[in-house]
């Protein structure tokens, strides 16, 4: 009985890690989409600043992607550790 409970808890931990990694990816996708939307609107309003806006958007998207990758790796590590 105790072995069965251990297997169940391990499975629930792995499921939680997968859900956490998925939420990190979804959050990053939404955040990068909002950055793209804002950059497009900013360039449409001030075309002369397109280079600055585009550069800032790329840097911000890279930061968000890094945080999402860090979150996903942490979730996977915690899910596979005992």
C-alpha positions in Angstrom: 0.0 0.0 0.0 2.8 2.4 0.9 4.6 1.6 -2.4 1.4 2.5 -4.3 1.0 5.8 -2.6 4.7 6.6 -3.4 4.1 5.9 -7.0 0.9 8.0 -7.0 2.7 11.0 -5.4 5.6 10.7 -7.8 3.2 10.8 -10.7 1.4 13.8 -9.3 4.7 15.6 -8.9 5.6 14.9 -12.5 2.1 16.1 -13.6 2.6 19.3 -11.6 6.0 19.9 -13.2 4.5 19.5 -16.7 1.6 21.8 -15.9 4.0 24.4 -14.5 6.3 24.3 -17.5 3.3 24.6 -19.8 2.0 27.7 -17.9 5.5 29.2 -18.1 5.4 28.8 -21.9 1.9 30.1 -22.2 2.7 33.2 -20.1 5.8 33.9 -22.2 3.7 33.6 -25.4 1.2 36.1 -24.1 3.9 38.5 -22.9 5.8 38.4 -26.2 2.5 38.9 -28.1 1.8 42.0 -26.0 5.3 43.3 -26.8 4.8 42.8 -30.5 1.4 44.5 -30.4 2.8 47.5 -28.5 5.8 47.8 -30.8 3.6 47.6 -33.9 1.3 50.3 -32.6 4.3 52.5 -31.6 5.9 52.2 -35.0 2.6 53.0 -36.6 2.3 56.2 -34.6 6.0 57.2 -34.9 7.6 55.6 -37.9 10.8 57.7 -37.5 11.4 55.8 -34.2 11.0 52.4 -35.6 14.7 51.3 -35.0 14.6 52.2 -31.4 11.2 50.6 -30.8 12.2 47.4 -32.6 15.4 47.2 -30.7 13.7 47.6 -27.3 11.0 45.1 -28.3 13.7 42.5 -29.2 15.5 43.0 -25.9 12.3 42.7 -23.9 11.2 39.6 -25.7 14.6 38.0 -25.0 14.2 38.8 -21.3 10.8 37.2 -21.2 12.0 34.2 -23.0 14.8 33.7 -20.6 12.6 33.9 -17.6 10.1 31.4 -19.2 13.0 29.0 -19.9 14.3 29.3 -16.4 10.8 28.6 -15.0 10.3 25.6 -17.3 13.7 24.1 -16.3 13.0 24.6 -12.6 9.6 22.9 -13.0 11.1 20.0 -14.8 14.0 19.6 -12.3 11.6 19.7 -9.4 9.3 17.2 -11.1 12.0 14.7 -11.7 13.8 14.9 -8.4 12.8 12.8 -5.4 
